[in-house]
Structure formats: structure tokens, C-alpha cells
Amino acid sequence: MHIRELARLTGTPERQIRYMIAEGFVPPPNGGRAHADYGDDHVTAIRRYTLLRQHGFPPQAIKVLPASGRSVPFPVAPGIVLHVDPQRIGGSLDVEALAHRIHDVLSGVFKEFPDASNERACRKRSR
């Protein structure tokens, strides 16, 4: 696709796309400058940059994340942080299936156990 199509698809001005390419946030186009062609990897990189900026990440952190091998932390609740592979950010994913999987994991981690005080009270009554 041409840069105009990429800009329209991502909602990002052409000038901003060129900046992101020059700074290394987005890979250069296929085919060089004369026959520049953009694909899904460019769309994903632009969406990744945009999403991380919206979550408060500074540009320098966004630049080093993909090569760092580290995950991106997203606080969910007090004491719970979701860590995401930076290569997955901005791409497509079956969020509903993932939400069900996360629900299952959290249900197992935080399943309710009988209250210790209730157990003691039950033991006293059974004596």
C-alpha cells in the first residue's frame, strides 16, 4: 500500500509516519523510496507506537522495547500487572479468548478458600 493508504488506515498523518520511520519506530518501506510499499508490519508498528504513547511510555522506551526482550507492564489492579510481549502490541489477537483464559487463571489463583476462623468455629462445634 502507498503511504496515503497507510495514513488513512492508521489515522496517522504522513508526516508523523515519516518521523516514525526516521526515528526507527516503524521499519522502512519495502521497495525503497522510489517504490515505497507498506504492509501489515508497518500498520502494527504504528499502532504499537500509538498505543504505548497513549499509555504514557516515552519515545525512547518505545524504541528500545522490541529489541530489549522485556515485556511491557500494564497495571490492571493493585498488585496485578499484565506483562505483554512488545511484538504483540498493535497486532491482532482474539481478545475474547484471551480474556477467558485470563479469567480462568485468575479464578484459580484467587479461588475462595474457607475462612480459617470459620474452620476453627466448625471444629469447636463438632467437639
RACORMO-V366781 format. One record per pair of residues at least 24 apart in sequence whose C-alpha atoms are under 6 Angstrom apart, sorted by the first residue. I is the first residue (numbers start at 1). J is the second residue. Records with the same first field share a line. If there is no record, write none. Layout:
BEGIN
I: J, J
END
This chain:
BEGIN
1: 37, 38
2: 37
25: 63
44: 90, 91
47: 90
48: 89, 90
END
